Amino acid sequence: MSQSREHAMDHVVLVLFENRSFDNLLGRLYEPGEVDSFEGVIGKDLSNPIPEWAEYGADRNVVPYRIASNMDSPNPDSGEEYPHTNTQLFNVLNEHNRFQMADKITAPWNAPAQAQMPTMDGFVTDYISFFTAQMGRQPTYDEYAQIMTGHSPEQVPVLNGLARGFGVFDHWFSEVPSQTFMNRSFWVAGTSSGFVNNAPTSNFIEHNTAETIFNRLEQNGKTWKVYVLEPSPISFTGLISAPRLKDRFATNIVPFSEFLDDSANGTLPDFSLIEPALISGHNDYHPAAGMAMIQGVHLPVDPPSSVLAGEAFLGQIYSAVRTAYSQEGSNYLNTALLVSFDEPGGTYDHVPPPRVPAPEASKPVGQCDFEFDRSGYRVPAVVVSPWVAEQSIFTEEYRHTSLLATLREAWSLGAPFTERDASARTFTSVFALDTPRHPDEWPDITPLPVPKYLLHVNALDQFFSGLGKAIVAGCISFAVQLDIELESAPADPNEEVSAEQSIAIIHEVANGVFPRLRAA
């Protein structure tokens, strides 16, 4: 095995979790003065104002920031779409958009004035409004105060343990002030083709034609795989970039068990992307979504704690990388693990996101009149490598497209994908040690017990996440493109699709386009 840090990035593994801000999971990582510089929450007087129209607790004026009292907060889920994020960052809520779900919000989309700086004081405002839309009533003070909470290192020992044991980026920003599909697209393509919200999913499956890192890798003789945790039957990475990746669905999108085999056998590809379970039974850290799907209805879709389940899954990935001792091919010395999130999902963070260049300067304004000139806010980002010193903190501004910029630089992959990754900071400098740390010196990390949650394929119709629901319409349009006959789809395209039909449709499409996931 090579002892040179020049090979620190021969193999790069990216695992992307869901919908948590930096403050929410890592804000208490270090005490003031414990390290030279760290942008956390301890020692700061952080709060958000309570709107005067709140039915309960308005006389308290503000909600102070505090430690979460349980592992399922915020529950119900916070708003994550573009107009909700606008309210969270700027405390702008157009009166006609108050108490509305995202699909009922209209222009001007709670957007700030041109060049207005984020105030980070609208999280309580948006949470009360979104809670009311979901539940049909206003929340009590204790119910809405949970949006101003974050977890302690003792509650999230795996992510915090890796952050302390290796390196953490405390200014890593998501790319779009909105939800999953856009930000996952930016991770791999540096753009979302002008789309700002997940819905309709067909926008991505049919029209997100942007070149991806996977295409560029193949052009340069590099290998890649997307590993999807079982029993998920589809890959969101694949569907979001379907116009570019559909010819590789049957070859490069594989079950997570193959990652464990490849790690053990020294056969990891040059680039790996790992997807947790996103459709149901999510072990992706995502806040509980059961009350965010259908207005006024509480659906039993969530496991007891996606945070604890996500911790256990991350621990499994870390163990696989740590024990990779192959003499040839991939091993712990030449594999870098990057752990991050797609977007913060409406969970509180105190650091204003920066202005950024539009990905395609010559293209027209995007969905919801957004010009893509400001980024989303901070998410956790941790790097694991024997070439990274423990308690390393990287304080400069990074964002999702820093990965594209870094891979282009390290692997000579050519020109920028968009203006966004052209301007992003690379992180090759984080691999700074002259002598690698042996895995025996790496931190031993034990996840907290995960509450019992039995999930198998036949039970998927009972546990169906918001992302699962969002993908159904796109699956139907994709099936039409590929001439896949869907026995479960209603004959009338305007007819509402039930949860049972949705699961069947996903499986029918998956069986046709993701054969290796079906086999798993």
N, C-alpha and C positions, 0 to 999 in steps of 0.2 A: 504493500500500500504506500502511496506517495506521501511524503512528509512535507510537501511544499504547499504553502497557502495559495500559490498560483492555481492550485486545483480545488480551492475551497468551493467554487461554484460549478464544478463539472456537472453536478446534478442538483437541480433546484426543485424543491417540493413546496407547493403553495396549498395551504388549507384555508378555505374561506367559510367563516361562520356568519351568523345573521344578527343584525339589528341590535347592536349594543354600542354605546359611546365609550370613549376612553375613560371619562370620569366614572361611568357606571361599573366598570370591571377593574380598572387599574388606577383609579384616582387616589387611592390610599396606599399605593405601593411603597412609597418612601416618606418618612417623617421629614419635616423641614430641617435642613442642616445635615441630614444623614449622607447625602451625596451633594456634589457641587451644584447641580442644577436639575430640577425636576418640576414639571408643570402639573402638579396634582391639586387636590382639594384641601388637604390638611392645613390648618392655620389660616384659611381664608374665610371671610364672612360672606358666604354665598347664599343667595335667596332669589326668589321670583315673586313679583307682585300678584296679588289676587284681584281679578277684575271686579269692579263694583257691582256688576250684574250677577255675580255668584250668589246663589240662594243661601249657601251655608259658609260661615267663616269669613265673610268679607271684612268684618270688623278687625280681623287679625292683620290685615294689610299685606303681609308677605308669608310665604312658606320657606322656612330655612332648609338648607341642604343637610341631609343626615344619612346614617347607615340604614340600609334596607333591613326590615324586620323579618323578612322571609325570602325564600328563593324563587318566588313566582311573581315578584313585582317587576314592572307594573302590570297589574291584572285588573281590568281588561287591558289589552294591548293599546299602545299609544299610536297616534296617527303618523304615517310615514310618507304619504304622498306629497308631491310638490307643494300644494297649497297649505297643508298642515305644517310642513317644514318651514315655510315662509313665516307662519305665525310663531312658531317656536323660536326662530332666530331673530325676528324683528318686532314681535308683539303687535303685528298688524293682523286684524281680523275684520274684514268687511262685514258690516252688519247683516247683509243678506246671506252671508256664508256661515253665520253663527249656528251651531247645533246641526251642522250638515255633514254627512258622510262625503268622502272625496268625490264620488260620482255625481253628487248634487251641487258641488261647488262650482261657481261660474266666475267669469272675468270680473275684476282683475286678479283673481286667484290669490288674494291676500298678499300680493307682491309688494315689496318695499319701493320707496322712491328711488329713482336712478342714483346710483353711487352711494346710497345709504349704508352705513356701517352696521353690521349685526350687533344687537344689544344682548342677545342670549337671555332674554327675560320674558319670553312668551310661552314657556313650556307649560306653566300652570294654566294660562289662558286657553291654550289649544287642548290640553288634556280635559278640562272641564267641558269644553265645547264638543270634543270627540266622544267623551264618555256619555254625554247626554244624547248624542246621535245614536250611539250603540244601545243604550239601556232605556231610553225613553224617559229619563228623569235626570235631574242634576245630581252629581255626587256630593257626599258629605265631605267635610274638610279632611278627615282621615283617608277617605278614598282618593281624593285628588292629590293629597300631599305625597303619595307614594311616587309620583313622577319626579319628585325632588329627592330621590334616594339613589345610593350606589352601594355596591358590595365591598366588604372588607377583604383583605388578603386571606383571612381565615375562612371566609365563605367560598372563595374561589382560589383554592391553593394551587391548582395545576397551572393556570394561566399566569398567576402572580409568581409562582415558583420558577417558571421558565423565564419570566421577565427579569427577575432578580438574578437567576443563575446564568443568564446570557445577556441579551441586549434588548432594550425597549426603545421604540420611537415614540416620543411624547408629543410630537406635532405631525402625526400622519393623518391626512385628511381624505375623506371620501371625495369623489369627483363631482357628484351631482346632488343638489339639495332635494333629494327625493328617495325613491325606494329601490328595490332589489335589482330588477332587470337592467336598468340603466347603469348602475354602478358595477354590476358583474360584467357588463359589456365593456365598460371603460377599463376594467382590469386586464382584459385580453385584447382589446382593439383600440383603446384610446378615444372612443366615441360611442355614442348610443344612437347615431344616425338621426339626431334631432328629436328623439322620443324622450319624454319626461316622466311618464307614469307607466306602470306595468300594463294597464288596460288601454286598449285591447291587445291581448298577447299576440294576435296576428300581425301587429306592427313589426314585431321582432322576427317571428317565424317566416314572414314573407318579405320584409323590406330592410332588415338590418344587414346590409350587404358589405359592411366594412371588413377590410382585411384583418385577420386575427394573428396573434402571435403563433398559433399553430400552423397557419399557412406559411408564415415567414420561416419557421423552424424547418419545415419540410424543404423549402426552397434552398436552405443552407445545409442540408444533410443532417439535421438534428432530429431527434426522436421525441415523442410525447405521448402521454396518455392522460385521460380524465378518469379518475377512480370514483365510483359512486357507491355509497354505503348501501348494502343490502337492507331491506328488500325493495328499495326505491326502483321502480321500473323504467324511469326516464332520467336523462341528464338535463338539468337546467342550462348548463353551459352549452350543450349541444343545441338545444332548442332556441336559446337566445341568439345564437349566431348560426342558425340553421342554413341560411343561403350559402354560407362559406364552408360549413362543416358536415353537411348531410351525407356527403360521399365517404365520410370517415366514421359514421355512427357504428357501423358493423365491425370496425377494426380497432379503433383507438379509444372507445368508451367502454370501460370494463368495470366489473364489480370490485369493491374495496378489498376483498380477500386476495385479489391479485397483487395489490400493493404490499400486503404482508409477505407474500411469496417473493415478489421482486426485491423487497428490502433484504430478506434473508438470503436470497440467492445471488445478490450483487448484480441484478438485472434491471434496476430502475432506468427509465428513459432519461434523456437529458432534462426534460421538464415534465413535472407531474402536477396535476391540479386535483385536489381531493374535495369532493362534495359530501357533506354530511346528509343525513336523512332530511330532506326538505319538504316532501309531500305530506308525510304524516308521522306521528310519533317522533317529532323532530328532536334530535340531539344536537341542535345547532345554536344553542343559547338564545333562541328567539323568544321574546315575551309571549305569554299566553294569548292565542288568537281566537279562542272559541267564541268571544262576544263581539268580534270585529268583522264577522262575515255577513251576517244577516241582521238588519236593524231590529233591536228588541228581542233577539233570540240568543240564548246561551247554548252553544253546541259543545258537546263533550269531546273536543278534538285534541286536547293537549295532554301530554304526560304530566306527572306531578311536578317536574322541574326540568325544563330544557337546559337550564344552566348547569345543573349537576350532571345531566346526561351528556352535555357538550364537554364538560370537564373530563368525564370518563373516556370519551372518544378521543380527545386531544391527548390524554395520557397514553392511550394505545398507540397513537401515531408516534409520539415521542419515544416510546419504548422500542418501536420498530426501527427508528433511525439510530437510536443509541446502541443497539445490539447488532448493527450491520457491520460485519467483520470480513466481508469477502476480500480476498487478496487481489482479485482482478474485478474490474467493473465498478459498480457503486459500493460505497462503504461510508462509515461515519466520518472519515477524513475529507471526503470530496463531495459530501451532500450537505446542502444548506436548506434548513426548514424555515419557511416564513409563515407565521400564523397571523391571520388578520380577519377582517369582517367586511361585508359588502357596504353597509351603511349603518348609521347609529339608530335608525328606527324610531326616532322621537324620544329616546331616553336622554336625560339631561347631560349637558356638557357646558363648561363655562368659557371655553376659548373660542373667540370668533373665527370663523373660517375666512380664508383670504380671497381676494380677487384672483382670477385666473384667465388665461387666454381661451377664447373659443376654440374648439377642436378644428373646425373648418371655417376659417374667417370669411370665405366667399359664399357660404351657404345661407339661405334665408333663416329667419327666426324660427325656433322650434315650437314644439307642442306647448300649449299654455303661454304662448308669447315669450318664452324664456330664451335668452340670448347665450346661455352657457358661459357667462362671464364671471360667475362666482361658484365656488366649490361647495360641496357638502361639508359637514363639520367632522370633528375628530372621531376616529375609531381606534381600538387597540391594534397594535402591530408589534410583534415580537419576532426576533431572529434567533435561531438555535444553530450553533456551529461550534466545533472545537477551536475555531480560529477567532472566536469572539470572547472577550474577557467577561467574567461575571460582573454584574452590576454596571454594565455599560448602558449609557443613556445617550441617545442621539437626538439632539434638541433642534436641529435644523428642520425646515419645512419639507416634508415628504408627502406624497399622495399616491393613489393607486397606480398611476402611470409611471411612477418611479420604477416599478418592476419592469415595464417595457423598456424604459431608458437604460436600466441596468443590464438587462439581457442583451440589448443591442450593443452596448459598450463591451461587455465581457465576452460575447460570442460573435462579434463582428457581423451583426445581422442587417446592417444597412441603414437606410434613411429612417427618420421618424415616421410613425404611423399617422400622427396628427400634430397640430400645433401644441396640443396638451402634453404629450410625452416629450416633444422637442424641448419644452421648457422645464421639465421635471428634473429634480435632483437625483442622481444615481447613488447607490449605497454600497458599491464595491469596497469603499474605504472601511467599512465596519469590520471586515476580516483583517484585524490588525495585529494579532499575536504572531510572534516569531516562532513560537513552539506550540503545537496544538495541545489541547487539553484532552487527556485520555478519558474515555467514558466513565471509568471508575471515579474520576474527579467531578463528574457532572452531578447535578442535584438529584437526589432520590425524591420523587414526588408521588404522593398517594392521593388519588381523588377521594372525595367524600362519598359515602354510600349513595347510590342512586335509588330513589323510591321505586318500588316494584311497578313495572309497567310491561305487560305482555303485548307484544306486537307480532303479528304474522300476516301474511298476504291476505288471508281470508277475512281478516278483521279491518282491512284498510278503509272500508266504507264507513266504519264507525269513528275513525280518527283521521280527519281530513283537514289539512291546514289551509290558511289563506292563500299561500302560494299554490297549493294544489288546486284550489278553486280557480285561481287566476289563469292557470295554464290550460284549462279545458277548452275554451274557445279557440285558442291557438292550436291545440291538438286536432280539433275538428278541421280547421282550415288546412293544416299540414297534411292530414289524411286525404283531403280533396286533391291537393297538389300531387300526391303520390299514388292516387287511385287506390287507396286503402278503403275497403268497404267496412263501414262501422255499423254493426248490427245493433248496437246499443244507443246510437244517436236517434233523437226524435225525427220523424219524417218532416215535420214542420220546423224550419230553422228558427222560427220565432218562439217556439215553445221552450219554456224554462226547463233546464236540465237538472234532474234530481242528483243528490249526492251519490246514490247508488249507480245511476247512469254515468255520472262523471268518472267514478272509479273504473267502471267497465270500459269507458272510452279511452281513458289513459292507458289501460292495459292493452286494449286492442291496437292502439297506435304504437305503444312500446314494443309489443310483440313483432310489429312489422318493421320497426326502424332501429331498435336497440337489442339485437338478438343476444348479445353477451350478457346483458343485464337480465333478460328473460331466463337465460340458462341458469343464472345464479339464484 
